Structures are given as structure tokens and as C-alpha cells.
Amino acid sequence: MEPVVSVVVPVYNEAGVIRMNTEKLRDYLGACLEGHEIILCDNGSVDGTAEIARDLAEEFDDVGYLQLPDRSLGEALKGGVEAARSEKVVYFPIDLSVDLGFIQESSRLLDVFDVVLGSKRMGAGLDNRPIVRRVPSMAYHGLVRRLFGVEFTDSTCVKAYRRNKILDLMKRVPPSSRVFETELMVEAERMGLYIAEVPVAVGESRPSRELLGRKIQSKLEDLLSARIDRISIIVGALMFAAGLLGVLFLTYVKTASSSYGGFVNPYAFLLSMLLVISGFQIMTLGLLSRLIMQIRRQVFGALKDKG
């Protein structure tokens, strides 16, 4: 029987919790949904996670197992969605750090919406993690909203998708991106998918296994590279405008002071011209970057379709 919901759970080096938390997830789903499947997507684990996940899949009919050779959240999500048998797919973390009630609520909302986002940014007291994780998270999502001009408040928490709506978008976003979730949701909003956002409570089930500084650096690198077009156009336009205003002002001063043969401050004039030229070049870089990003989406999607 086709499941009502497919729950995709990426796992990486989770040998200590995968059995216990998979059984907790099974108990919850069995109590609130008529039919379900759990797809454990191991991506490059080296601690025995793959063996435990395989045992769980053999032991329980509602647990599936997918093994990927390399660590990649993007590949794990794509593989899980492709393997799902239900049209309703929920992405949920194995640490169960988010309220399990999101699964049932998002399943109901997918009757109307294409994508449902769980957000820890929609109200006070939802993000119960330590402040060293809350502050960078707030800064990251604020940056996402300003760089991409999106309306959603959280792109890195739990999510639910209509399978037929999200599969094509997943083909257009490189899974190697360390901000895969964010790029996917930006693409979903850009393409006009019907998106709902609901508040979810998030706790700290365990310390982060990645150094905070390295995590911030990697995400910023990919986030800024994904939006280099907009950054370049804005910065270039500001430089161009400042330089042009400087040239106009110095030209006015020169014409007003007819007794002086040259510019009152030739260095200021040279600096203004440099701003005009550099600003124009940076804006051109931004436009070229935007064209390259559009080509990337089309080429990557076409290659995946052929593959």
C-alpha cells in the first residue's frame, strides 16, 4: 500500500542514536498516520551507521535504506525524495531536535501547499538552542532574506514537499552546494511554488559536531557565491553613482572658478573617474554572473534529465 507520508532522514555518523531515534519516529508515525515510510539516507558514514540502518530496513517493513558514497546533505535529500513512494515527503533530522508534530501538520497542509517550511524564527521562545548557535542562525537567515529578497524566515529547518513539485527544482541546484536547502527554497519561491511556513520549536539534543567558525565560513562562501550577481550590481552601482557625482561636482567647481585653469583638486577628479570605471566593471561582472547562474540552472537541469 502506498504510504501517506514518506519521511526522509539523512544520516551521517549517527551510530549512537540511529536505532533509538528511528524507533521513536516509527512509534510516533504509527500512532498518528495511517501509513508511512521512513527512508534512512546514509551519506558517507564511517562509524557503523550504514550497517545499523541496513539492519533496521530488514527488521521493519516501514523503514527503507539508501546508501550514498560521499557526505552530502544535498545528495541525501535528492536521493530520498527520488526513492519516496508517497507524493508527500517530509525531511526530518535523525536527532529529533524538532517537534515531531510538524510531520502530521505538514502532511495536512500539503493537501493545499506545494512546500511547507518549519521555522524557528516565527516567534520568541521557539529556538531553544544555546546562544552561540542562535545568533549565527539569526544572522544567516537575515542575510538570506536581504540577498535574495525572499519572504520565508527559515530555510535550514524541517521541510515538507509535494514530490512532483520539488523533484524538478532539485535537478537545478547542485547538490555539492553547502547551502543546498537555502538555494532550493529560493528557487521554489522564484518559480512560484505555493509555500506555507509554520512555527516549530527546536531544541539542542546534542552539541554541534562541526566547528562553528568552519561552518559559518563554508556557508558564507557558498551563499555569497550564489548571490554574487546581486552583490556586484549593488556595489558597482553605488561606486558608479558616487564617482559620477564626484565628477559632476568637480566639473561644476571648475566652471564656476574660471580663473583657475585646471581642476581645483586633480586627485579627487582621478579618484572619481576611477570609481566610475570600477563601478561600471563591477556592475558588468554582476550581470555576467547572473547570466552564468541562469545557464547553470538550465545546463545542470538538462544534464540531470539526461542522466
KALIN-V790559 format. One record per residue. N is the residue number from 0. RES is the residue in one small letter. PSI is psi in degrees with one decimal (none if undefined). D_FIRST is the distance of its C-alpha to the first C-alpha in Angstrom with 1 decimal. Layout:
BEGIN
N & RES & PSI & D_FIRST
N & RES & PSI & D_FIRST
END
This chain:
BEGIN
0 & m & 134.1 & 0.0
1 & e & 130.4 & 3.8
2 & p & 153.0 & 6.2
3 & v & -37.7 & 9.1
4 & v & 138.3 & 11.6
5 & s & 122.6 & 12.5
6 & v & 113.5 & 15.7
7 & v & 124.4 & 18.1
8 & v & 97.6 & 20.9
9 & p & 139.3 & 23.8
10 & v & 138.2 & 25.9
11 & y & 114.6 & 29.4
12 & n & 56.7 & 31.5
13 & e & 29.5 & 29.6
14 & a & -30.6 & 30.1
15 & g & -22.3 & 31.7
16 & v & -9.4 & 28.9
17 & i & -41.5 & 25.6
18 & r & -51.0 & 24.6
19 & m & -46.5 & 25.9
20 & n & -30.5 & 24.5
21 & t & -40.1 & 21.0
22 & e & -37.9 & 20.9
23 & k & -42.2 & 22.3
24 & l & -40.7 & 19.7
25 & r & -43.4 & 16.9
26 & d & -43.4 & 18.9
27 & y & -49.0 & 19.3
28 & l & -39.0 & 15.7
29 & g & -28.9 & 14.7
30 & a & -23.9 & 17.5
31 & c & -12.4 & 17.1
32 & l & 144.7 & 13.5
33 & e & -34.0 & 10.6
34 & g & 141.5 & 8.1
35 & h & 166.3 & 9.6
36 & e & 146.7 & 10.6
37 & i & 125.7 & 14.3
38 & i & 108.7 & 15.9
39 & l & 116.7 & 19.4
40 & c & 92.1 & 21.7
41 & d & 129.2 & 24.9
42 & n & 88.2 & 27.7
43 & g & 19.9 & 30.8
44 & s & 147.4 & 31.0
45 & v & 15.9 & 33.9
46 & d & 15.0 & 33.8
47 & g & -0.8 & 31.1
48 & t & -43.0 & 28.2
49 & a & -41.9 & 26.4
50 & e & -41.1 & 26.8
51 & i & -42.3 & 25.4
52 & a & -40.3 & 22.4
53 & r & -40.7 & 21.7
54 & d & -41.4 & 22.2
55 & l & -39.5 & 19.7
56 & a & -34.8 & 17.0
57 & e & -29.7 & 17.9
58 & e & -36.2 & 18.2
59 & f & 133.8 & 15.0
60 & d & -24.7 & 11.4
61 & d & 9.4 & 10.8
62 & v & 127.9 & 13.9
63 & g & 164.5 & 14.5
64 & y & 133.5 & 18.1
65 & l & 128.7 & 20.1
66 & q & 128.3 & 23.9
67 & l & 144.2 & 26.5
68 & p & -29.5 & 30.1
69 & d & 154.0 & 31.9
70 & r & 117.6 & 31.9
71 & s & 109.9 & 30.6
72 & l & -39.4 & 28.6
73 & g & -46.2 & 28.3
74 & e & -39.2 & 26.8
75 & a & -43.5 & 24.4
76 & l & -44.9 & 23.1
77 & k & -46.6 & 22.9
78 & g & -40.6 & 21.2
79 & g & -42.8 & 18.6
80 & v & -41.0 & 18.0
81 & e & -35.8 & 17.9
82 & a & -14.3 & 15.3
83 & a & 140.5 & 12.9
84 & r & -13.3 & 9.6
85 & s & 151.8 & 10.0
86 & e & -20.3 & 13.1
87 & k & 119.6 & 14.4
88 & v & 130.3 & 16.0
89 & v & 130.1 & 18.3
90 & y & 124.8 & 21.1
91 & f & 141.6 & 22.4
92 & p & 147.9 & 25.2
93 & i & -20.7 & 25.0
94 & d & -5.3 & 28.2
95 & l & 39.8 & 26.5
96 & s & -7.0 & 29.8
97 & v & 149.1 & 28.2
98 & d & 122.7 & 27.2
99 & l & -20.9 & 23.5
100 & g & -18.9 & 23.6
101 & f & -33.6 & 23.3
102 & i & -49.0 & 19.6
103 & q & -41.8 & 19.0
104 & e & -43.6 & 21.9
105 & s & -33.8 & 21.0
106 & s & -40.4 & 17.4
107 & r & -41.7 & 19.2
108 & l & -26.2 & 21.9
109 & l & -8.9 & 19.6
110 & d & -21.2 & 19.2
111 & v & -42.9 & 22.9
112 & f & 159.3 & 23.8
113 & d & -34.6 & 23.1
114 & v & 139.6 & 24.0
115 & v & 124.4 & 24.6
116 & l & 132.8 & 27.2
117 & g & 130.8 & 28.1
118 & s & 126.8 & 31.9
119 & k & 2.5 & 34.3
120 & r & 3.6 & 37.1
121 & m & 0.0 & 36.6
122 & g & 158.3 & 38.6
123 & a & 143.7 & 41.1
124 & g & 3.8 & 39.9
125 & l & -36.0 & 36.4
126 & d & 102.7 & 37.3
127 & n & 19.2 & 38.4
128 & r & 167.4 & 39.0
129 & p & 155.2 & 42.5
130 & i & -28.0 & 44.8
131 & v & -15.7 & 45.1
132 & r & -31.2 & 41.4
133 & r & -44.5 & 41.5
134 & v & -49.8 & 44.6
135 & p & -34.4 & 43.4
136 & s & -43.5 & 40.1
137 & m & -43.0 & 41.9
138 & a & -41.5 & 44.2
139 & y & -49.0 & 41.4
140 & h & -30.1 & 39.5
141 & g & -40.0 & 42.8
142 & l & -40.4 & 43.7
143 & v & -44.8 & 40.4
144 & r & -36.1 & 41.0
145 & r & -37.8 & 44.6
146 & l & -40.3 & 44.0
147 & f & -10.4 & 41.1
148 & g & 34.2 & 41.8
149 & v & 165.0 & 38.3
150 & e & -26.4 & 37.5
151 & f & 155.5 & 34.8
152 & t & -12.9 & 36.3
153 & d & 124.3 & 34.0
154 & s & 4.1 & 32.2
155 & t & 14.6 & 31.6
156 & c & -163.2 & 29.5
157 & v & 153.8 & 25.8
158 & k & 159.1 & 24.0
159 & a & 143.2 & 20.9
160 & y & 151.7 & 20.2
161 & r & 119.6 & 18.6
162 & r & -45.3 & 17.5
163 & n & -19.1 & 19.0
164 & k & -33.3 & 22.2
165 & i & -22.4 & 22.9
166 & l & -44.1 & 22.2
167 & d & -37.8 & 25.4
168 & l & -36.8 & 27.4
169 & m & -27.7 & 26.5
170 & k & -19.2 & 27.9
171 & r & -5.1 & 31.2
172 & v & 121.8 & 31.8
173 & p & 123.3 & 33.1
174 & p & -15.9 & 30.9
175 & s & -13.8 & 34.2
176 & s & 132.3 & 35.3
177 & r & -1.9 & 35.8
178 & v & 40.1 & 35.1
179 & f & -46.3 & 31.9
180 & e & -44.1 & 30.1
181 & t & -47.1 & 33.2
182 & e & -38.2 & 33.7
183 & l & -43.3 & 30.1
184 & m & -34.6 & 30.5
185 & v & -43.3 & 34.0
186 & e & -38.9 & 32.5
187 & a & -43.6 & 29.9
188 & e & -40.4 & 32.7
189 & r & -36.0 & 34.9
190 & m & 0.2 & 32.4
191 & g & 22.3 & 32.1
192 & l & 149.8 & 28.5
193 & y & 106.5 & 28.0
194 & i & 132.2 & 28.3
195 & a & 146.8 & 28.2
196 & e & 130.3 & 29.8
197 & v & 146.1 & 29.5
198 & p & 139.6 & 31.6
199 & v & 145.9 & 30.3
200 & a & 135.1 & 32.3
201 & v & 133.0 & 32.7
202 & g & 178.4 & 34.4
203 & e & 95.0 & 36.0
204 & s & -20.2 & 33.9
205 & r & 159.3 & 36.1
206 & p & 152.1 & 38.8
207 & s & 138.4 & 38.1
208 & r & 2.8 & 38.1
209 & e & 135.1 & 39.7
210 & l & 133.3 & 43.4
211 & l & -44.8 & 43.7
212 & g & -43.1 & 46.3
213 & r & -38.1 & 44.4
214 & k & -44.7 & 41.2
215 & i & -44.5 & 43.3
216 & q & -47.1 & 45.1
217 & s & -41.6 & 42.1
218 & k & -40.2 & 40.3
219 & l & -39.8 & 43.5
220 & e & -49.6 & 44.2
221 & d & -34.2 & 40.9
222 & l & -46.2 & 41.0
223 & l & -35.5 & 44.5
224 & s & -31.4 & 44.0
225 & a & -18.6 & 41.1
226 & r & 24.4 & 43.5
227 & i & -27.3 & 46.8
228 & d & -48.3 & 47.3
229 & r & -40.6 & 47.6
230 & i & -45.2 & 49.6
231 & s & -42.1 & 52.0
232 & i & -43.0 & 52.5
233 & i & -49.6 & 53.2
234 & v & -44.1 & 55.5
235 & g & -41.2 & 57.2
236 & a & -40.0 & 57.8
237 & l & -43.4 & 59.4
238 & m & -43.1 & 61.6
239 & f & -45.0 & 62.6
240 & a & -42.1 & 63.4
241 & a & -43.5 & 65.5
242 & g & -41.8 & 67.4
243 & l & -41.0 & 68.1
244 & l & -38.9 & 69.4
245 & g & -44.6 & 71.6
246 & v & -45.1 & 73.0
247 & l & -41.8 & 73.7
248 & f & -46.1 & 75.4
249 & l & -35.8 & 77.5
250 & t & -41.1 & 78.5
251 & y & -43.4 & 79.6
252 & v & -40.1 & 81.6
253 & k & -46.5 & 83.3
254 & t & -30.5 & 84.3
255 & a & -25.5 & 85.5
256 & s & 74.4 & 87.7
257 & s & -18.6 & 89.7
258 & s & -14.5 & 92.3
259 & y & 129.2 & 89.8
260 & g & -38.6 & 89.2
261 & g & -167.4 & 85.8
262 & f & 144.0 & 82.8
263 & v & -40.9 & 83.7
264 & n & 91.1 & 81.0
265 & p & -30.3 & 80.1
266 & y & -36.9 & 77.6
267 & a & -37.7 & 75.6
268 & f & -43.7 & 75.6
269 & l & -41.3 & 74.3
270 & l & -41.6 & 71.6
271 & s & -43.3 & 70.6
272 & m & -37.6 & 70.4
273 & l & -39.7 & 68.4
274 & l & -40.8 & 65.8
275 & v & -48.6 & 65.7
276 & i & -46.1 & 65.1
277 & s & -40.7 & 62.7
278 & g & -42.1 & 60.7
279 & f & -41.7 & 60.5
280 & q & -41.6 & 59.3
281 & i & -39.4 & 56.6
282 & m & -38.7 & 55.4
283 & t & -41.4 & 55.3
284 & l & -41.3 & 53.2
285 & g & -42.8 & 50.7
286 & l & -40.7 & 50.4
287 & l & -39.3 & 50.0
288 & s & -40.0 & 47.3
289 & r & -40.4 & 45.4
290 & l & -41.9 & 45.6
291 & i & -40.1 & 44.4
292 & m & -39.0 & 41.4
293 & q & -41.5 & 40.4
294 & i & -39.7 & 40.9
295 & r & -45.5 & 38.8
296 & r & -46.6 & 35.8
297 & q & -44.6 & 36.2
298 & v & -45.1 & 37.0
299 & f & -42.2 & 34.4
300 & g & -40.4 & 31.7
301 & a & -40.2 & 33.0
302 & l & -39.5 & 33.1
303 & k & -36.1 & 29.5
304 & d & -41.4 & 28.5
305 & k & -35.7 & 30.5
306 & g & none & 29.1
END
